Amino acid sequence: MGSASPIARQLHGDRPFDSVCPTVGAVLSGLRPEVWDKRYGDVLNSHGDISRGRQLIWELFPGEGNDLTVYLFHYHQVHPDNPGSLLELYEDFFHIFPEYRRCDLAQLTWKKPTFGYIPAHFPLKSDGRRVAFDRLLAIGDAASLQSPLVFTGFGSLVRNLPRLTDLLDVALQHDLVSAADLNQVNAYQSNTAVTWLFSKGMMVPTGKHVPPERLNAMLNTFFGVLAQMPADVSDRFIKDRFGWGEFHRMALTAASQNPAIIPWIWDLAGPADLARWLYTYLSFTVSALGAAVLGGWLPALVQRSRPALLAWRPRWGLRLLAWGYGLKYTLGQPRKAGLQ
Ligand SMILES: Cc1cc2nc3c(=O)[nH]c(=O)nc-3n(C[C@H](O)[C@H](O)[C@H](O)COP(=O)(O)OP(=O)(O)OC[C@H]3O[C@@H](n4cnc5c(N)ncnc54)[C@H](O)[C@@H]3O)c2cc1C
């Protein structure tokens, strides 16, 4: 039932989501070729400076034929005084779309609206997010293990499908359907968990004045660093496949080029969330170390011994298989043929 699932709400108790991205957009066609080259999309194209407590950002993806999908969104702190109205955002969308991509709105073919609140959770560690009750398992947005930075709810599910389907098959074959068993079947990645500080750094806290140019200055620094890196590094970063070394290279280069970033993030995230993030960061470091030392051989060994393991002790077998997959997937799976 997606992120609004009442069962997911029961699983997560009083902490359903840590942030949302109010998002509005459309599938449309009719932009002239000199305005948009359909071989390209836009990932995080910011619009103007912070205004009314929001830094608006465009996303644009090529679709079938001459169709394109376009979104306007902002990173948003969940706050009762500031719900983040989608209707107001649609007003902004229609008002500023011709500024973003020169066009006459009446000449475009509007095929369907696409809108919603895209939620994010800031996990502290791999078992910080429950995904199961006895005999009941959440997958997709209901499990809410997507990246908080780039919108990969669907992408994250697809990338993790091999491990999710295999572990679920093992659990069902051996009748391992208690909450503890089914909680092994999850799509946690420590490298995406650590990026929530970046999304936090792009949220304007409700009622707080932030200099209007601040978020653009941060985005310019980070994307400037990404642009200087080899193309495969930025590709991995955008697709949640970056490793520990790449993360540090990027963060340290950004901090050395623009040292003001550190007090800016401190100001936006606050000491309590930074302390939480340090915990996530430690978990990322331990996972990366585990992947470096064990990832090259242990998952293969577990896979080779799986028939014997599962015949002998199915519950241990499921846990070892989940651990092996965790070592392989914690920094994102490398690209596979046909699987982006
Ligand atoms: C505007 C927008 C843009 C996005 N862009 C991207 C992107 O670029 N890349 C990406 O990877 N992800 C993107 N996402 C996220 C992606 O759409 C989700 O991660 C994905 O759809 C999750 O799939 P799901 O099956 O888990 O949940 P959903 O697609 O939400 O499906 C849940 C279904 O359950 C139904 N349902 C709910 N309650 C009940 C009930 N009580 N009874 C019966 N049915 C019920 C709902 O109607 C819905 O059809 C975007 C989301 C939005 C809103």
The ligand as an SDF file (V2000), in Angstrom:
LIG
                    3D

 53 58  0  0  0  0  0  0  0  0999 V2000
    5.7980   12.5430   -7.9850 C   0  0  0  0  0  0  0  0  0  0  0  0
    6.6560   11.3350   -7.7180 C   0  0  0  0  0  0  0  0  0  0  0  0
    7.8290   11.1400   -8.4380 C   0  0  0  0  0  0  0  0  0  0  0  0
    8.6180   10.0110   -8.2410 C   0  0  0  0  0  0  0  0  0  0  0  0
    9.7640    9.8450   -8.9810 N   0  0  0  0  0  0  0  0  0  0  0  0
   10.5150    8.7270   -8.8340 C   0  0  0  0  0  0  0  0  0  0  0  0
   11.6810    8.4950   -9.6560 C   0  0  0  0  0  0  0  0  0  0  0  0
   12.0190    9.3200  -10.4960 O   0  0  0  0  0  0  0  0  0  0  0  0
   12.3910    7.3470   -9.4830 N   0  0  0  0  0  0  0  0  0  0  0  0
   12.0160    6.4130   -8.5680 C   0  0  0  0  0  0  0  0  0  0  0  0
   12.6710    5.3890   -8.4710 O   0  0  0  0  0  0  0  0  0  0  0  0
   10.9280    6.6150   -7.7570 N   0  0  0  0  0  0  0  0  0  0  0  0
   10.1660    7.7370   -7.8800 C   0  0  0  0  0  0  0  0  0  0  0  0
    9.0740    7.9360   -7.0890 N   0  0  0  0  0  0  0  0  0  0  0  0
    8.7730    6.9400   -6.0620 C   0  0  0  0  0  0  0  0  0  0  0  0
    8.0470    5.7480   -6.6660 C   0  0  0  0  0  0  0  0  0  0  0  0
    6.8740    6.1900   -7.3120 O   0  0  0  0  0  0  0  0  0  0  0  0
    7.6990    4.8040   -5.5280 C   0  0  0  0  0  0  0  0  0  0  0  0
    8.8870    4.4480   -4.8360 O   0  0  0  0  0  0  0  0  0  0  0  0
    7.0210    3.5320   -6.0370 C   0  0  0  0  0  0  0  0  0  0  0  0
    5.8570    3.8390   -6.7500 O   0  0  0  0  0  0  0  0  0  0  0  0
    6.6830    2.6380   -4.8320 C   0  0  0  0  0  0  0  0  0  0  0  0
    5.9520    1.5190   -5.2480 O   0  0  0  0  0  0  0  0  0  0  0  0
    5.0660    0.7530   -4.2170 P   0  0  0  0  0  0  0  0  0  0  0  0
    4.4230   -0.3630   -4.9860 O   0  0  0  0  0  0  0  0  0  0  0  0
    5.8540    0.4050   -3.0140 O   0  0  0  0  0  0  0  0  0  0  0  0
    3.9480    1.7830   -3.7390 O   0  0  0  0  0  0  0  0  0  0  0  0
    2.8640    2.6010   -4.5990 P   0  0  0  0  0  0  0  0  0  0  0  0
    3.3180    2.7960   -6.0120 O   0  0  0  0  0  0  0  0  0  0  0  0
    2.5180    3.7920   -3.7690 O   0  0  0  0  0  0  0  0  0  0  0  0
    1.6230    1.5790   -4.6660 O   0  0  0  0  0  0  0  0  0  0  0  0
    0.7690    1.4000   -3.5610 C   0  0  0  0  0  0  0  0  0  0  0  0
   -0.6150    1.0730   -4.0950 C   0  0  0  0  0  0  0  0  0  0  0  0
   -1.4680    0.6530   -3.0150 O   0  0  0  0  0  0  0  0  0  0  0  0
   -2.7420    1.2440   -3.1910 C   0  0  0  0  0  0  0  0  0  0  0  0
   -3.4140    1.3060   -1.8810 N   0  0  0  0  0  0  0  0  0  0  0  0
   -3.1440    2.1280   -0.8150 C   0  0  0  0  0  0  0  0  0  0  0  0
   -3.9760    1.8660    0.1920 N   0  0  0  0  0  0  0  0  0  0  0  0
   -4.8130    0.8640   -0.2080 C   0  0  0  0  0  0  0  0  0  0  0  0
   -5.8780    0.1320    0.3970 C   0  0  0  0  0  0  0  0  0  0  0  0
   -6.2650    0.4050    1.6480 N   0  0  0  0  0  0  0  0  0  0  0  0
   -6.4690   -0.8440   -0.3190 N   0  0  0  0  0  0  0  0  0  0  0  0
   -6.0600   -1.1260   -1.5840 C   0  0  0  0  0  0  0  0  0  0  0  0
   -5.0570   -0.4830   -2.2110 N   0  0  0  0  0  0  0  0  0  0  0  0
   -4.4410    0.5020   -1.5320 C   0  0  0  0  0  0  0  0  0  0  0  0
   -2.4150    2.6330   -3.7610 C   0  0  0  0  0  0  0  0  0  0  0  0
   -3.5420    3.1670   -4.4250 O   0  0  0  0  0  0  0  0  0  0  0  0
   -1.2890    2.3000   -4.7270 C   0  0  0  0  0  0  0  0  0  0  0  0
   -1.7560    1.9360   -6.0020 O   0  0  0  0  0  0  0  0  0  0  0  0
    8.2520    9.0540   -7.2690 C   0  0  0  0  0  0  0  0  0  0  0  0
    7.0680    9.2540   -6.5170 C   0  0  0  0  0  0  0  0  0  0  0  0
    6.2830   10.3790   -6.7440 C   0  0  0  0  0  0  0  0  0  0  0  0
    5.0150   10.5610   -5.9210 C   0  0  0  0  0  0  0  0  0  0  0  0
  1  2  1  0
  2  3  1  0
  2 52  2  0
  3  4  2  0
  4  5  1  0
  4 50  1  0
  5  6  2  0
  6  7  1  0
  6 13  1  0
  7  8  2  0
  7  9  1  0
  9 10  1  0
 10 11  2  0
 10 12  1  0
 12 13  2  0
 13 14  1  0
 14 15  1  0
 14 50  1  0
 15 16  1  0
 16 17  1  0
 16 18  1  0
 18 19  1  0
 18 20  1  0
 20 21  1  0
 20 22  1  0
 22 23  1  0
 23 24  1  0
 24 25  2  0
 24 26  1  0
 24 27  1  0
 27 28  1  0
 28 29  2  0
 28 30  1  0
 28 31  1  0
 31 32  1  0
 32 33  1  0
 33 34  1  0
 33 48  1  0
 34 35  1  0
 35 36  1  0
 35 46  1  0
 36 37  1  0
 36 45  1  0
 37 38  2  0
 38 39  1  0
 39 40  1  0
 39 45  2  0
 40 41  1  0
 40 42  2  0
 42 43  1  0
 43 44  2  0
 44 45  1  0
 46 47  1  0
 46 48  1  0
 48 49  1  0
 50 51  2  0
 51 52  1  0
 52 53  1  0
M  END
$$$$
